[in-house]
Amino acid sequence: MKKIKYLLYVLIIIWSSNSCTNLDEEIFSQITTENYYQTKESIFAALSRSYVHAFGTGWSGSHYLLQEVTADQLIIPTRGKHGYNGGEYVRLHEHKWTAQENFIYQAWSESFKGIAFCNKFIEDFESLDFSIFNLTEDIKQTYIAELRGLRSWHYIFLIDFFRNVPIVTNVYDVKEQSSPKEVFKFIENELLAILPLLPKKAKYSRLDQATVIVFPILCTKISAS
């Protein structure tokens, strides 16, 4: 009996020592670049995420309020004890907002969040072999062109709201602010570069050549204002 117990102790010690040598985790709670792109649908989903954010920063939320409440198109009145929100809408309407306003913060942060999405997915797509997913090189270049166009879309709003902003084309970039003229030139160069890579007429609500041609007109109106 003592020999059996001794052998069991030895086996337990050996098993324990072997099990503790490999401490590498197999993580299931996080999705990384390495394990996300498994199908062509996952690639398109990444592209689509940038479109979703571009819509949100263009036509809703703080961007919309900063453009419309500060002009003469609409007001957001107080209804009884509701809607005053510390006077934030009144300050926008009277052009008395401060740098501490939540709308100002969100307009800045959400725009750069959209730019970060574009930069990250451009980096991902450039390193991916699209042929593995039965996608052509032309499709790869079109997807990257769309992301560059969406990044320019965010910069159009940034120079409208803030004028001097950093031009960031890499996820890890920390840049000094650029002048409105430099940002406008960056947008123009990006749009000219991607124009031939985009379809003449896109399906669904996606960038095509006609959309990109309109962007500089919008920039010109903003720079003149």
C-alpha positions as CSV (number, residue, x, y, z in Angstrom):
1,M,0.0,0.0,0.0
2,K,2.8,2.4,0.9
3,K,4.4,1.7,-2.6
4,I,1.2,2.5,-4.3
5,K,0.8,5.8,-2.4
6,Y,4.4,6.7,-3.2
7,L,3.9,6.0,-6.9
8,L,0.7,8.2,-6.8
9,Y,2.6,11.1,-5.2
10,V,5.4,10.8,-7.8
11,L,2.8,10.8,-10.7
12,I,1.0,13.8,-9.3
13,I,4.3,15.7,-8.9
14,I,5.3,14.9,-12.5
15,W,1.9,15.8,-13.8
16,S,1.9,19.1,-11.9
17,S,5.4,20.1,-13.1
18,N,4.5,19.4,-16.7
19,S,1.2,21.3,-16.6
20,C,2.9,24.5,-15.2
21,T,5.6,24.9,-17.8
22,N,3.3,26.2,-20.6
23,L,1.5,29.3,-19.3
24,D,0.4,30.6,-22.7
25,E,-3.3,31.5,-22.7
26,E,-5.8,30.7,-25.4
27,I,-7.9,33.8,-25.1
28,F,-11.6,33.5,-26.1
29,S,-12.8,36.8,-24.8
30,Q,-11.0,39.0,-27.3
31,I,-11.0,39.3,-31.1
32,T,-7.6,40.3,-32.6
33,T,-6.5,41.0,-36.1
34,E,-4.9,37.5,-36.2
35,N,-8.1,35.6,-35.4
36,Y,-10.8,38.0,-36.8
37,Y,-10.3,37.8,-40.6
38,Q,-11.4,34.3,-41.3
39,T,-13.8,34.8,-44.3
40,K,-14.5,37.4,-47.0
41,E,-17.6,38.4,-45.0
42,S,-15.5,39.4,-42.0
43,I,-13.5,41.7,-44.3
44,F,-16.6,43.3,-45.6
45,A,-17.9,43.7,-42.1
46,A,-14.8,45.7,-41.1
47,L,-15.3,47.9,-44.1
48,S,-19.0,48.3,-43.3
49,R,-18.1,49.4,-39.7
50,S,-16.4,52.5,-41.0
51,Y,-19.5,53.3,-43.0
52,V,-21.6,53.0,-39.9
53,H,-19.4,55.4,-38.0
54,A,-19.2,57.9,-40.9
55,F,-23.0,58.1,-41.0
56,G,-23.2,58.7,-37.3
57,T,-20.7,61.5,-37.3
58,G,-22.2,63.1,-40.3
59,W,-25.9,63.2,-39.8
60,S,-26.6,62.6,-36.1
61,G,-25.4,63.4,-32.6
62,S,-23.1,66.2,-31.8
63,H,-22.1,66.9,-35.4
64,Y,-25.7,67.5,-36.4
65,L,-26.4,69.7,-33.3
66,L,-23.3,71.8,-33.8
67,Q,-24.3,72.5,-37.4
68,E,-28.1,73.0,-37.0
69,V,-28.7,74.4,-33.6
70,T,-26.0,77.0,-34.0
71,A,-27.6,78.1,-37.2
72,D,-31.2,79.2,-37.9
73,Q,-32.7,75.9,-39.1
74,L,-34.0,74.8,-35.7
75,I,-34.0,75.3,-32.0
76,I,-34.4,72.8,-29.1
77,P,-36.7,74.6,-26.6
78,T,-37.2,73.8,-23.0
79,R,-40.6,72.1,-22.4
80,G,-41.6,72.6,-18.8
81,K,-38.8,71.1,-16.7
82,H,-37.5,69.0,-19.6
83,G,-34.9,69.7,-22.3
84,Y,-32.9,72.5,-20.5
85,N,-29.9,70.2,-19.9
86,G,-28.0,72.8,-18.0
87,G,-28.5,75.3,-20.8
88,E,-26.4,73.5,-23.3
89,Y,-28.8,74.0,-26.2
90,V,-29.3,77.7,-25.3
91,R,-25.6,78.2,-25.4
92,L,-25.3,76.6,-28.8
93,H,-28.2,78.7,-30.1
94,E,-26.7,82.0,-28.7
95,H,-23.2,81.1,-29.8
96,K,-22.0,81.1,-26.2
97,W,-20.6,77.6,-26.0
98,T,-17.3,76.8,-24.3
99,A,-14.5,74.3,-24.8
100,Q,-16.0,72.2,-22.0
101,E,-19.3,71.5,-23.8
102,N,-19.9,67.8,-24.3
103,F,-21.0,68.5,-27.9
104,I,-17.5,69.9,-28.7
105,Y,-15.7,67.0,-27.1
106,Q,-17.9,64.4,-29.0
107,A,-17.4,66.2,-32.3
108,W,-13.7,65.9,-31.9
109,S,-13.4,62.5,-30.4
110,E,-16.0,60.8,-32.7
111,S,-14.4,62.2,-35.8
112,F,-11.0,60.9,-34.8
113,K,-12.5,57.6,-33.7
114,G,-13.8,57.3,-37.3
115,I,-10.3,58.1,-38.6
116,A,-8.8,55.5,-36.3
117,F,-11.2,52.9,-37.7
118,C,-10.2,53.8,-41.2
119,N,-6.5,53.8,-40.4
120,K,-6.7,50.4,-38.6
121,F,-8.6,48.7,-41.4
122,I,-6.4,50.1,-44.1
123,E,-3.4,48.7,-42.2
124,D,-5.2,45.3,-41.9
125,F,-6.3,45.1,-45.5
126,E,-2.8,46.1,-46.8
127,S,-1.3,43.1,-44.9
128,L,-4.0,40.6,-45.9
129,D,-3.8,38.3,-48.8
130,F,-7.2,38.7,-50.3
131,S,-6.8,35.8,-52.7
132,I,-7.1,33.4,-49.7
133,F,-10.7,34.7,-49.3
134,N,-11.4,34.4,-53.0
135,L,-11.2,38.1,-53.5
136,T,-9.2,39.9,-56.2
137,E,-6.5,42.5,-55.9
138,D,-8.9,45.0,-57.5
139,I,-11.4,44.5,-54.8
140,K,-8.7,44.9,-52.2
141,Q,-7.6,48.3,-53.7
142,T,-11.3,49.4,-53.9
143,Y,-11.9,48.6,-50.3
144,I,-8.8,50.5,-49.3
145,A,-9.8,53.4,-51.5
146,E,-13.2,53.5,-49.8
147,L,-11.6,53.7,-46.4
148,R,-9.3,56.5,-47.5
149,G,-12.4,58.3,-48.8
150,L,-14.2,57.9,-45.5
151,R,-11.2,59.2,-43.7
152,S,-11.3,62.3,-45.8
153,W,-15.0,62.6,-45.0
154,H,-14.2,62.9,-41.3
155,Y,-11.5,65.5,-42.0
156,I,-14.1,67.6,-43.8
157,F,-16.1,67.9,-40.6
158,L,-12.9,68.5,-38.5
159,I,-11.8,71.5,-40.5
160,D,-15.3,72.8,-40.5
161,F,-15.5,72.6,-36.7
162,F,-12.0,73.1,-35.5
163,R,-9.9,74.3,-38.5
164,N,-6.4,73.4,-37.1
165,V,-6.3,69.6,-36.6
166,P,-3.6,66.9,-36.8
167,I,-3.4,64.8,-40.0
168,V,-3.2,61.2,-38.8
169,T,-2.8,58.3,-41.2
170,N,-1.5,55.7,-38.8
171,V,-3.1,54.2,-35.8
172,Y,-0.1,55.0,-33.6
173,D,0.6,58.5,-35.0
174,V,0.9,61.5,-32.7
175,K,1.1,64.6,-34.8
176,E,1.2,68.3,-34.4
177,Q,-1.8,70.3,-35.7
178,S,-1.9,71.2,-39.3
179,S,-3.4,74.4,-40.8
180,P,-6.8,74.3,-42.6
181,K,-4.9,74.8,-45.9
182,E,-2.7,71.7,-45.2
183,V,-5.7,69.6,-44.2
184,F,-7.6,70.7,-47.3
185,K,-4.6,69.8,-49.5
186,F,-4.4,66.4,-47.8
187,I,-8.1,65.7,-48.5
188,E,-7.7,66.9,-52.1
189,N,-4.7,64.6,-52.7
190,E,-6.4,61.6,-51.1
191,L,-9.5,62.1,-53.3
192,L,-7.5,62.5,-56.5
193,A,-5.6,59.3,-55.7
194,I,-8.6,57.1,-55.0
195,L,-10.8,58.4,-57.8
196,P,-9.7,55.9,-60.4
197,L,-9.9,53.0,-57.9
198,L,-13.6,53.5,-57.2
199,P,-16.5,52.3,-59.3
200,K,-18.4,54.8,-61.4
201,K,-21.6,53.8,-59.8
202,A,-21.6,52.0,-56.5
203,K,-24.2,49.6,-55.2
204,Y,-25.9,50.4,-51.9
205,S,-24.8,53.4,-50.0
206,R,-21.1,53.3,-50.7
207,L,-18.5,55.7,-52.1
208,D,-18.1,55.9,-55.9
209,Q,-16.5,58.4,-58.3
210,A,-19.5,60.7,-58.3
211,T,-19.4,61.0,-54.5
212,V,-15.7,61.7,-54.4
213,I,-16.1,64.5,-57.0
214,V,-18.6,66.2,-54.7
215,F,-16.3,66.2,-51.7
216,P,-14.0,68.9,-52.9
217,I,-17.0,71.1,-53.6
218,L,-18.1,70.7,-50.0
219,C,-14.5,71.5,-48.8
220,T,-14.4,74.6,-50.9
221,K,-17.7,75.9,-49.4
222,I,-16.3,75.1,-45.9
223,S,-13.0,76.9,-46.5
224,A,-14.8,79.9,-47.9
225,S,-17.1,80.2,-44.8
